[in-house]
Structure formats: C-alpha cells, structure tokens
Amino acid sequence: MATSWQKDIKEKARAPLKGNLEAEVIILGGGITGTVSAYLLANEGKRVILLEAETFDKKGATPDTTAFITHVIDTALPELVKLFGREKAKGVWEAGKQAVEKIEDIVKKEKIDCEFTRVPQYEYALSKGELKEIKEEVKLAKEFGFEAELRTGAPLLFAGHNLTQKLKQVNIFVPSEGIEPPSLP
Ligand SMILES: Cc1cc2nc3c(=O)[nH]c(=O)nc-3n(C[C@H](O)[C@H](O)[C@H](O)COP(=O)(O)OP(=O)(O)OC[C@H]3O[C@@H](n4cnc5c(N)ncnc54)[C@H](O)[C@@H]3O)c2cc1C
C-alpha cells in the first residue's frame, strides 16, 4: 500500500541548485524531521533552505511510515529510567506528548486533510515477563502524572487474531486527553 508520501506528493524532486543561495539555516534531509524543522523555523521568520539528496518518495524512512504517533515510545518507561534516570525518562514522554500536540496544531492550522484522529492505545502482555514489564510501566506512568490504567480480562480489539488463546489479556490503556476508554465486555 502506498503512503501519502509516495502517492500524494506531486513534485517528487526538484532540479539541482544553480549558483549560490544564502540562508540563515540549511537543513539536510527532506524526511519528516527535516521538513517539520524547516516548517517551524520558516514560521519563526528564518530563511531556510531544505536540501534533499534523493526524491521525497523513495529514500529514507519517512515514505514508509504508518504515521502512528504516540508518546509511548518503543523503549519501555522502566528501561528509560534505567538508562537516563527518572527526570529524563519523564521528559522523553512529555516531549512526545508535546510533539503530538504540535502535530495536531499544525494539522488544524494548515487544514491538512490527513484524517488525524486521537485514539486509545493498548499494550498487550503475551507472557508473565511482559505482564511484569507492563505493570512496572503503568506504575511509573502514573507516578509521572500520565494517564495509564492496567486492565485484566480485556479481549483483543482485533477479532480473529490467532494469538488470542495465548494472550494473558492484560493490557495497559493509555488514553489520549479527551478520549474516553471504550467499554469492553
Ligand atoms: C515501515 C515503517 C513504519 C514506520 N512506522 C512509524 C510509525 O507508525 N510511527 C512513527 O513515529 N515512526 C514510524 N516509523 C519510523 C519513522 O518513519 C522514522 O523515524 C522517521 O520517518 C525518520 O524521519 P527522518 O526525517 O529523521 O529520516 P528519513 O525519513 O530517513 O529522512 C532522511 C532524509 O535525508 C536524506 N539525506 C540523507 N543524507 C543526505 C544528505 N547528505 N544531503 C541531503 N539529504 C540527505 C535522505 O535521502 C532522506 O530523505 C516507521 C518506519 C518504517 C520504515
């Protein structure tokens, strides 16, 4: 399935630069990091040049993203605490929350038709070990002031998954602000 980067961007590449240009900021790389940085800096009044080595649709990770955005990053909160300490770990989640809010603001301001939708997030435990990790994550998330809830007996939200029988059916529920938990049977 083609992503928006692959099918919607009409101008995939521009001609190489001719001659010299002047700018206050030069950004190398037209993935999501480069384009958002260029956008934010240009909005602050900076003269920005964004240079992309390839074409917008083919290179880098951005064209393949599923565009799922969350402050719950792949490294679990307890692991973040072990690596960087409590304050920095909390800061990672807070930075993520602010980033999601910034994206939502930009979508509204620029009237971007990208179906931005806030949804609840679930993490399922497949083993006793994972259950222990999720319990620790919920505890820490609450201590840091984030909304998180441990539920037991919740069914899989995607019907017919062949792992259903193996699942401990315990999950962390991380609601986005303003989202009510769906009622589970
Ligand atoms: C299949 C897949 C699914 C994903 N799903 C998600 C998701 O759901 N949610 C999520 O948050 N993340 C997801 N990710 C990760 C996410 O896509 C990346 O973290 C993100 O796109 C990285 O963006 P970037 O701009 O930093 O890097 P890139 O998108 O890699 O952009 C870097 C750009 O720099 C250019 N470049 C490199 N060197 C130079 C140079 N010297 N001069 C000029 N240009 C240069 C490259 O050509 C490239 O276009 C997914 C990734 C993949 C592969």
The ligand as an SDF file (V2000), in Angstrom:
LIG
                    3D

 53 58  0  0  0  0  0  0  0  0999 V2000
    7.7890    0.6120    7.7100 C   0  0  0  0  0  0  0  0  0  0  0  0
    7.9930    1.7260    8.7210 C   0  0  0  0  0  0  0  0  0  0  0  0
    6.9250    2.0980    9.5160 C   0  0  0  0  0  0  0  0  0  0  0  0
    7.0960    3.1230   10.4580 C   0  0  0  0  0  0  0  0  0  0  0  0
    6.0230    3.4980   11.2020 N   0  0  0  0  0  0  0  0  0  0  0  0
    6.1420    4.5030   12.0820 C   0  0  0  0  0  0  0  0  0  0  0  0
    5.0300    4.9520   12.8260 C   0  0  0  0  0  0  0  0  0  0  0  0
    3.9160    4.4310   12.7010 O   0  0  0  0  0  0  0  0  0  0  0  0
    5.2020    5.9540   13.7050 N   0  0  0  0  0  0  0  0  0  0  0  0
    6.4280    6.5710   13.8740 C   0  0  0  0  0  0  0  0  0  0  0  0
    6.5190    7.5130   14.6790 O   0  0  0  0  0  0  0  0  0  0  0  0
    7.5040    6.1730   13.1690 N   0  0  0  0  0  0  0  0  0  0  0  0
    7.3880    5.1660   12.2850 C   0  0  0  0  0  0  0  0  0  0  0  0
    8.4760    4.7660   11.5680 N   0  0  0  0  0  0  0  0  0  0  0  0
    9.7430    5.4610   11.8050 C   0  0  0  0  0  0  0  0  0  0  0  0
    9.7040    6.8120   11.0840 C   0  0  0  0  0  0  0  0  0  0  0  0
    9.2620    6.6270    9.7630 O   0  0  0  0  0  0  0  0  0  0  0  0
   11.0980    7.4320   11.1290 C   0  0  0  0  0  0  0  0  0  0  0  0
   11.5440    7.5470   12.4760 O   0  0  0  0  0  0  0  0  0  0  0  0
   11.0880    8.8290   10.5200 C   0  0  0  0  0  0  0  0  0  0  0  0
   10.4550    8.8230    9.2510 O   0  0  0  0  0  0  0  0  0  0  0  0
   12.5180    9.3450   10.4070 C   0  0  0  0  0  0  0  0  0  0  0  0
   12.4360   10.5820    9.7390 O   0  0  0  0  0  0  0  0  0  0  0  0
   13.7270   11.3820    9.4190 P   0  0  0  0  0  0  0  0  0  0  0  0
   13.3010   12.6270    8.6930 O   0  0  0  0  0  0  0  0  0  0  0  0
   14.5270   11.5640   10.6510 O   0  0  0  0  0  0  0  0  0  0  0  0
   14.6000   10.4360    8.4840 O   0  0  0  0  0  0  0  0  0  0  0  0
   14.3220    9.9820    6.9150 P   0  0  0  0  0  0  0  0  0  0  0  0
   12.8670    9.8790    6.6170 O   0  0  0  0  0  0  0  0  0  0  0  0
   15.1720    8.7990    6.7610 O   0  0  0  0  0  0  0  0  0  0  0  0
   14.8480   11.2170    6.1160 O   0  0  0  0  0  0  0  0  0  0  0  0
   16.2250   11.4880    5.9490 C   0  0  0  0  0  0  0  0  0  0  0  0
   16.3620   12.1110    4.5700 C   0  0  0  0  0  0  0  0  0  0  0  0
   17.6730   12.6630    4.4620 O   0  0  0  0  0  0  0  0  0  0  0  0
   18.1210   12.4690    3.1310 C   0  0  0  0  0  0  0  0  0  0  0  0
   19.5770   12.6240    3.1700 N   0  0  0  0  0  0  0  0  0  0  0  0
   20.4690   11.7970    3.7330 C   0  0  0  0  0  0  0  0  0  0  0  0
   21.7080   12.2990    3.5930 N   0  0  0  0  0  0  0  0  0  0  0  0
   21.5870   13.4780    2.9460 C   0  0  0  0  0  0  0  0  0  0  0  0
   22.4990   14.4710    2.5290 C   0  0  0  0  0  0  0  0  0  0  0  0
   23.8160   14.3540    2.7510 N   0  0  0  0  0  0  0  0  0  0  0  0
   22.0310   15.5650    1.8880 N   0  0  0  0  0  0  0  0  0  0  0  0
   20.7090   15.7010    1.6640 C   0  0  0  0  0  0  0  0  0  0  0  0
   19.7680   14.7920    2.0420 N   0  0  0  0  0  0  0  0  0  0  0  0
   20.2150   13.6970    2.6790 C   0  0  0  0  0  0  0  0  0  0  0  0
   17.6240   11.0860    2.7730 C   0  0  0  0  0  0  0  0  0  0  0  0
   17.5580   10.9150    1.3710 O   0  0  0  0  0  0  0  0  0  0  0  0
   16.2350   11.1050    3.4260 C   0  0  0  0  0  0  0  0  0  0  0  0
   15.2160   11.5470    2.5370 O   0  0  0  0  0  0  0  0  0  0  0  0
    8.3580    3.7620   10.6100 C   0  0  0  0  0  0  0  0  0  0  0  0
    9.4110    3.3910    9.7920 C   0  0  0  0  0  0  0  0  0  0  0  0
    9.2480    2.3980    8.8550 C   0  0  0  0  0  0  0  0  0  0  0  0
   10.4050    2.0310    7.9570 C   0  0  0  0  0  0  0  0  0  0  0  0
  1  2  1  0
  2  3  1  0
  2 52  2  0
  3  4  2  0
  4  5  1  0
  4 50  1  0
  5  6  2  0
  6  7  1  0
  6 13  1  0
  7  8  2  0
  7  9  1  0
  9 10  1  0
 10 11  2  0
 10 12  1  0
 12 13  2  0
 13 14  1  0
 14 15  1  0
 14 50  1  0
 15 16  1  0
 16 17  1  0
 16 18  1  0
 18 19  1  0
 18 20  1  0
 20 21  1  0
 20 22  1  0
 22 23  1  0
 23 24  1  0
 24 25  2  0
 24 26  1  0
 24 27  1  0
 27 28  1  0
 28 29  2  0
 28 30  1  0
 28 31  1  0
 31 32  1  0
 32 33  1  0
 33 34  1  0
 33 48  1  0
 34 35  1  0
 35 36  1  0
 35 46  1  0
 36 37  1  0
 36 45  1  0
 37 38  2  0
 38 39  1  0
 39 40  1  0
 39 45  2  0
 40 41  1  0
 40 42  2  0
 42 43  1  0
 43 44  2  0
 44 45  1  0
 46 47  1  0
 46 48  1  0
 48 49  1  0
 50 51  2  0
 51 52  1  0
 52 53  1  0
M  END
$$$$
